[in-house]
């Protein structure tokens, strides 16, 4: 083809790419988009259920093929397949790699307000507002924004898959950038198989920027972009006071109570305000730089109404605001265990200590700080179950098991050109409504990609903040699906 013709064709395609009216496309095609969404959520996708996840992958492959994304299934040993698709655009100067996951969290059917979390239910609002079930959606023409589809993975993370595919349809399959898409079936279990696949398929995945489509929007309900996410690690702590539990009538006031000892030890780690008292806990992070404060202060948090919504009478005092808190490491006790039936003083008690970490933290150094604190309280620290001789030799003894989880926190500088590109794409659609988060509180498996591909990662959250992800009655507000299509179309069309 002569150069001029190719150029003319290119200009024609790009003119076409700017023209689609995404909003009207969405309005006109709500029934078909909703049906595709419903059918995807109806496929059981419990994390670890490999036969079911395989069916999801096959189904997704069909959906991608329909969009000309030339899908491939990447099998990984003992893990759900990855689904990869791409669309290369002649003359494009940028390649965007999108990541979405299709596996879901476990379900406790008895806690759901529907017989089966995989028989999706459409409601004309939220359960909290006593919304009614819409029994038959097949003949409906319109799906109002406040209606919700209830089912496992509706919000986390199948909604974004459908939004992505519908966005491609809405722009006539003509993005301005090269598009790559990876659909992960292992996210909820920490991304087993991903690292292996990244080694094998690194060249295919190579891109200029990666966009994670996951996570809930900011509670203000506004479109949300995030430039980082926290990682984390864990410590399992057990304190011992004897070889075995002993009768509290016969030995009370003589044998120390392991439950009380553990409570004392844990409370020594915190100031009454909630700030962590472990030496150096905030040393890697504080003071936050001025540009961090600029972003933090721009977020429209409404703590008072969130307190009302969640029944939180008084917030934790570790940080001055939710946003500041999300940019600091956290200390939580996820589980406490101790005591038995039968009137005995417990001889051991355990706590599962969870640390959420930010990019500046090293998991090992943070674990070391906690262990040093335990020693400072007079404890002999071991990493094995103590025998009776060891128990008798130390007035205070604790076992600490370090979790091997490395800190997987990441953050992209918001002034990075790719970050600016994505921010501007979202601003072009949503203007000042866009909420920009420096750090998402939870974790995302971005580190394997960052290490393998060495590209900046940006997150875009599409789901409603009250989507009940990971718990019962998970849902997606349909307005978030419709808006998500516009958000993604804005990214796909941006030059
Ligand atoms: Zn997710």
Boltz pocket constraint, residues with backbone or C-beta under 6 A from the ligand:
constraints:
  - pocket:
      binder: B
      contacts: [[A, 101], [A, 156], [A, 157], [A, 187], [A, 214], [A, 215]]
      max_distance: 6.0
